[in-house]
Amino acid sequence: MEIILHRGAEGTGGNCIELVSGKSRILLDYGAPIGATGEETILNIPGLYDDKVSHPILGLLLSHTHLSHYGALLARPINPGIKVFMTEIMEDMTRINAKMPKKYIPLSGNTHYFRKGHKFILGRFVITPYLMDHTAAESFAFLIESDGKRVVYTGDFAPASWRSSVPAGSSPRRRRRSPGSRRGRSTSRRLARRPKERPRRGWRTASSARERSRLARARWTSC
């Protein structure tokens, strides 16, 4: 498996990485460098804008919806035979950005969806997306396997984001309270104040003199 860094290794934004395995080629992100617009963002990658190559690009994987990772897609239509992989939420965000008052063009119509943790195959590549922490609506890393080798493309991630502070398996909106929390202590007090079960009604627990007298007569009669 061969890794080609087209852009993004020496500056901020504009990420674009190519992986080659045999006759299979894929791209990871196609971003716009910070401050670059329009034609300045375009890369001269064989097969990206035409099909005059012997080994075409099979797909383009988007890690998230920041322009530094997909902005070059909005400068010029890419080869319609290239599959662009993203999630449904990511597609919504990219199409919203394409409607902004800038000289952007619509995205490629050859869009395909992936889901976190679900493997899919592109040529000789086996790809597994993993959800990451970042400020984008959704951000993914990719584990890519081919020729007995494995490559992890992390994209962008923020280790101190809100997701990292939530225990695994729990919701960020509804966290479990510890036994020593305020809610836990108040529950304990309510249980402590709850009256015990009242004993069965008898002579000592009768509420009036008339009732005690009736119970006493019934006791002597039964003897």
Sequence and secondary structure as in RCSB ss.txt:
>XXXX:A:sequence
MEIILHRGAEGTGGNCIELVSGKSRILLDYGAPIGATGEETILNIPGLYDDKVSHPILGLLLSHTHLSHYGALLA
RPINPGIKVFMTEIMEDMTRINAKMPKKYIPLSGNTHYFRKGHKFILGRFVITPYLMDHTAAESFAFLIESDGKR
VVYTGDFAPASWRSSVPAGSSPRRRRRSPGSRRGRSTSRRLARRPKERPRRGWRTASSARERSRLARARWTSC
>XXXX:A:secstr
 EEEEEESSSSSB  EEEEEETTEEEEE    BTT  GGGG    TTSS   SSS EEEEE  BS HHHHGGGGT
S   TTSEEEE HHHHHHHHHHHTSSSS     S EEE  TT  EEETTEEEEEEE   SSSSBEEEEEEETTEE
EEE     TTSGGGGS TTS SSS    TTSHHHHHHHHHHHHS        GGG SSHHHHHHHHHHHHHH 
